[in-house]
Amino acid sequence: NFIYQGKTMYADSANYLEKNKVIRAYGNVHIRKSDNVNLYCDSLYYFSNTGLAHLYGKVRAIDAEYRLTADSMVYNTRNEQGIYRTGGKIENLTKNEVLTSKIGYFYPNAKNFFFRTNVVYTSDDMRMTTDSLLYKYAKNTTYFYGPTCISTETAFMEAERGWYNMNTEEGSLVQNASIEQESKIITGDSLIYSAKKNMAEGFCNVFMYDFKDSIAFSANYAIMDDSLK
Protein backbone atom coordinates (compact mmCIF):
# COMPACT_ATOMS: atom_id res chain seq x y z
CA ASN A 1 0.00 0.00 0.00
CA PHE A 2 1.07 3.60 -0.49
CA ILE A 3 -0.21 7.15 -0.07
CA TYR A 4 -0.45 9.48 -3.05
CA GLN A 5 -2.00 12.98 -3.16
CA GLY A 6 -3.85 12.38 0.12
CA LYS A 7 -5.28 9.02 -0.93
CA THR A 8 -4.26 5.64 0.47
CA MET A 9 -4.18 2.82 -2.08
CA TYR A 10 -3.99 -0.94 -1.59
CA ALA A 11 -3.51 -3.51 -4.37
CA ASP A 12 -1.94 -6.90 -5.09
CA SER A 13 0.41 -5.14 -7.50
CA ALA A 14 0.94 -1.57 -8.72
CA ASN A 15 3.39 0.55 -10.60
CA TYR A 16 3.95 4.26 -11.01
CA LEU A 17 4.94 5.76 -14.35
CA GLU A 18 6.71 8.87 -13.15
CA LYS A 19 7.10 10.50 -16.57
CA ASN A 20 3.36 10.46 -17.30
CA LYS A 21 2.35 10.55 -13.62
CA VAL A 22 0.13 7.50 -14.07
CA ILE A 23 -0.57 4.78 -11.50
CA ARG A 24 -1.60 1.30 -12.65
CA ALA A 25 -2.92 -1.09 -10.02
CA TYR A 26 -4.18 -4.68 -10.28
CA GLY A 27 -5.93 -7.14 -8.00
CA ASN A 28 -8.08 -6.25 -4.99
CA VAL A 29 -7.62 -2.54 -5.55
CA HIS A 30 -8.85 -0.33 -2.70
CA ILE A 31 -8.59 3.45 -2.51
CA ARG A 32 -9.40 5.11 0.79
CA LYS A 33 -10.07 8.82 0.44
CA SER A 34 -9.89 11.34 3.28
CA ASP A 35 -13.62 12.12 2.95
CA ASN A 36 -14.56 8.54 4.00
CA VAL A 37 -15.34 7.43 0.44
CA ASN A 38 -13.86 4.00 -0.34
CA LEU A 39 -13.36 2.81 -3.93
CA TYR A 40 -12.85 -0.85 -4.85
CA CYS A 41 -12.17 -2.59 -8.18
CA ASP A 42 -10.15 -5.30 -9.92
CA SER A 43 -7.89 -2.88 -11.81
CA LEU A 44 -7.29 0.87 -11.92
CA TYR A 45 -5.57 3.54 -13.98
CA TYR A 46 -5.07 6.85 -12.19
CA PHE A 47 -3.94 9.92 -14.13
CA SER A 48 -2.67 12.42 -11.60
CA ASN A 49 -2.43 15.26 -14.15
CA THR A 50 -6.21 15.23 -14.60
CA GLY A 51 -7.27 13.64 -11.31
CA LEU A 52 -9.21 10.97 -13.21
CA ALA A 53 -9.30 7.39 -11.94
CA HIS A 54 -10.54 4.69 -14.36
CA LEU A 55 -11.85 1.68 -12.44
CA TYR A 56 -12.62 -1.72 -14.02
CA GLY A 57 -14.16 -4.95 -12.78
CA LYS A 58 -16.47 -5.32 -9.76
CA VAL A 59 -16.38 -1.59 -9.12
CA ARG A 60 -17.75 -0.34 -5.80
CA ALA A 61 -17.90 3.11 -4.26
CA ILE A 62 -18.98 3.12 -0.62
CA ASP A 63 -19.52 5.79 2.02
CA ALA A 64 -21.50 5.81 5.27
CA GLU A 65 -24.88 5.90 3.53
CA TYR A 66 -24.58 4.59 -0.03
CA ARG A 67 -23.00 1.78 -2.00
CA LEU A 68 -22.55 2.04 -5.78
CA THR A 69 -21.72 -1.03 -7.88
CA ALA A 70 -20.86 -1.11 -11.60
CA ASP A 71 -18.69 -2.93 -14.13
CA SER A 72 -16.60 0.17 -14.78
CA MET A 73 -16.48 3.78 -13.64
CA VAL A 74 -14.55 7.02 -14.05
CA TYR A 75 -14.03 8.93 -10.81
CA ASN A 76 -12.89 12.56 -10.84
CA THR A 77 -10.98 13.09 -7.61
CA ARG A 78 -10.91 16.86 -8.07
CA ASN A 79 -14.64 17.60 -8.26
CA GLU A 80 -15.65 14.37 -6.48
CA GLN A 81 -17.81 13.05 -9.32
CA GLY A 82 -18.25 9.43 -10.34
CA ILE A 83 -19.65 8.36 -13.72
CA TYR A 84 -20.69 4.93 -14.97
CA ARG A 85 -21.94 4.35 -18.52
CA THR A 86 -22.52 0.60 -18.84
CA GLY A 87 -25.05 0.00 -16.07
CA GLY A 88 -24.91 0.48 -12.33
CA LYS A 89 -26.80 0.25 -9.06
CA ILE A 90 -26.90 2.50 -6.00
CA GLU A 91 -28.18 1.13 -2.69
CA ASN A 92 -29.00 3.08 0.43
CA LEU A 93 -27.28 1.42 3.41
CA THR A 94 -29.62 2.99 5.97
CA LYS A 95 -32.97 1.96 4.44
CA ASN A 96 -34.45 -0.19 1.69
CA GLU A 97 -33.84 2.02 -1.33
CA VAL A 98 -32.31 0.91 -4.65
CA LEU A 99 -31.76 2.77 -7.91
CA THR A 100 -30.51 1.24 -11.17
CA SER A 101 -29.76 2.81 -14.57
CA LYS A 102 -27.53 2.44 -17.62
CA ILE A 103 -25.78 5.79 -17.03
CA GLY A 104 -25.21 7.43 -13.67
CA TYR A 105 -23.48 10.47 -12.18
CA PHE A 106 -23.00 10.74 -8.45
CA TYR A 107 -21.54 13.38 -6.17
CA PRO A 108 -20.75 11.77 -2.78
CA ASN A 109 -20.07 15.04 -0.95
CA ALA A 110 -23.26 16.77 -2.10
CA LYS A 111 -25.32 13.55 -1.97
CA ASN A 112 -26.77 14.31 -5.40
CA PHE A 113 -27.28 11.69 -8.09
CA PHE A 114 -28.28 11.93 -11.74
CA PHE A 115 -29.36 8.90 -13.76
CA ARG A 116 -30.17 8.36 -17.44
CA THR A 117 -31.63 5.54 -19.54
CA ASN A 118 -33.70 2.69 -18.08
CA VAL A 119 -33.89 4.31 -14.66
CA VAL A 120 -35.68 2.27 -11.96
CA TYR A 121 -36.14 3.44 -8.36
CA THR A 122 -37.60 1.11 -5.73
CA SER A 123 -38.26 1.43 -2.00
CA ASP A 124 -40.57 -0.26 0.51
CA ASP A 125 -43.62 1.67 -0.68
CA MET A 126 -42.77 3.08 -4.12
CA ARG A 127 -41.53 2.10 -7.57
CA MET A 128 -40.60 4.61 -10.28
CA THR A 129 -39.46 4.08 -13.87
CA THR A 130 -38.26 6.99 -16.02
CA ASP A 131 -35.79 8.10 -18.67
CA SER A 132 -33.82 10.61 -16.57
CA LEU A 133 -33.82 11.25 -12.84
CA LEU A 134 -32.14 13.76 -10.52
CA TYR A 135 -32.17 12.60 -6.90
CA LYS A 136 -31.38 15.19 -4.22
CA TYR A 137 -30.78 13.10 -1.12
CA ALA A 138 -30.76 16.01 1.36
CA LYS A 139 -34.28 16.97 0.24
CA ASN A 140 -35.32 13.35 -0.32
CA THR A 141 -36.79 14.54 -3.61
CA THR A 142 -36.62 13.12 -7.12
CA TYR A 143 -36.91 15.25 -10.27
CA PHE A 144 -37.82 13.23 -13.33
CA TYR A 145 -37.63 13.97 -17.06
CA GLY A 146 -39.18 11.89 -19.84
CA PRO A 147 -42.05 9.38 -19.71
CA THR A 148 -42.41 8.40 -16.05
CA CYS A 149 -44.52 5.91 -14.09
CA ILE A 150 -44.81 6.01 -10.30
CA SER A 151 -46.53 3.28 -8.29
CA THR A 152 -47.30 3.68 -4.59
CA GLU A 153 -49.57 1.81 -2.20
CA THR A 154 -52.46 4.16 -2.98
CA ALA A 155 -51.93 5.51 -6.50
CA PHE A 156 -50.48 5.00 -9.97
CA MET A 157 -49.10 8.17 -11.61
CA GLU A 158 -47.81 9.06 -15.06
CA ALA A 159 -46.24 12.21 -16.50
CA GLU A 160 -43.53 13.51 -18.81
CA ARG A 161 -41.74 15.47 -16.11
CA GLY A 162 -42.13 16.68 -12.53
CA TRP A 163 -40.94 15.98 -9.00
CA TYR A 164 -41.87 13.77 -6.05
CA ASN A 165 -40.86 13.97 -2.38
CA MET A 166 -40.61 10.58 -0.68
CA ASN A 167 -40.95 11.99 2.85
CA THR A 168 -44.01 14.18 2.39
CA GLU A 169 -45.48 11.98 -0.39
CA GLU A 170 -46.23 15.10 -2.41
CA GLY A 171 -45.43 15.81 -6.01
CA SER A 172 -46.03 17.75 -9.19
CA LEU A 173 -46.78 16.05 -12.52
CA VAL A 174 -46.52 17.92 -15.84
CA GLN A 175 -47.56 17.03 -19.41
CA ASN A 176 -49.79 14.01 -20.10
CA ALA A 177 -50.22 13.76 -16.34
CA SER A 178 -52.57 11.29 -14.68
CA ILE A 179 -53.25 9.94 -11.20
CA GLU A 180 -55.28 6.76 -10.83
CA GLN A 181 -56.56 5.51 -7.49
CA GLU A 182 -58.80 2.62 -6.54
CA SER A 183 -62.07 4.28 -7.55
CA LYS A 184 -61.12 7.44 -9.46
CA ILE A 185 -58.79 8.98 -12.01
CA ILE A 186 -57.74 12.54 -12.83
CA THR A 187 -55.79 13.69 -15.88
CA GLY A 188 -54.56 17.10 -17.00
CA ASP A 189 -51.73 19.21 -18.36
CA SER A 190 -50.48 19.68 -14.80
CA LEU A 191 -51.37 17.93 -11.53
CA ILE A 192 -50.38 18.48 -7.90
CA TYR A 193 -50.71 15.47 -5.61
CA SER A 194 -50.58 14.82 -1.86
CA ALA A 195 -50.95 11.19 -0.80
CA LYS A 196 -51.22 11.94 2.91
CA LYS A 197 -54.05 14.43 2.32
CA ASN A 198 -55.53 12.17 -0.39
CA MET A 199 -55.85 15.28 -2.56
CA ALA A 200 -55.07 16.13 -6.17
CA GLU A 201 -55.41 19.39 -8.10
CA GLY A 202 -55.57 19.61 -11.88
CA PHE A 203 -54.78 22.56 -14.15
CA CYS A 204 -55.71 22.92 -17.84
CA ASN A 205 -57.54 20.24 -19.83
CA VAL A 206 -58.55 18.42 -16.67
CA PHE A 207 -60.67 15.28 -16.81
CA MET A 208 -61.99 13.46 -13.75
CA TYR A 209 -63.89 10.20 -13.47
CA ASP A 210 -65.27 8.48 -10.38
CA PHE A 211 -65.69 4.77 -11.10
CA LYS A 212 -67.72 4.15 -7.95
CA ASP A 213 -70.36 6.82 -8.59
CA SER A 214 -70.02 6.82 -12.40
CA ILE A 215 -69.47 10.58 -12.49
CA ALA A 216 -67.25 12.30 -15.07
CA PHE A 217 -66.51 15.91 -15.93
CA SER A 218 -63.89 18.08 -17.59
CA ALA A 219 -62.65 21.60 -16.79
CA ASN A 220 -59.60 23.84 -16.79
CA TYR A 221 -59.30 23.46 -13.02
CA ALA A 222 -60.47 20.74 -10.65
CA ILE A 223 -59.69 19.45 -7.18
CA MET A 224 -60.10 15.90 -5.97
CA ASP A 225 -60.22 15.97 -2.18
CA ASP A 226 -61.89 13.42 0.09
CA SER A 227 -62.08 15.95 2.93
CA LEU A 228 -64.61 17.96 0.88
CA LYS A 229 -67.15 15.12 0.90
Disulfide bonds with the S-S distance in Angstrom:
none
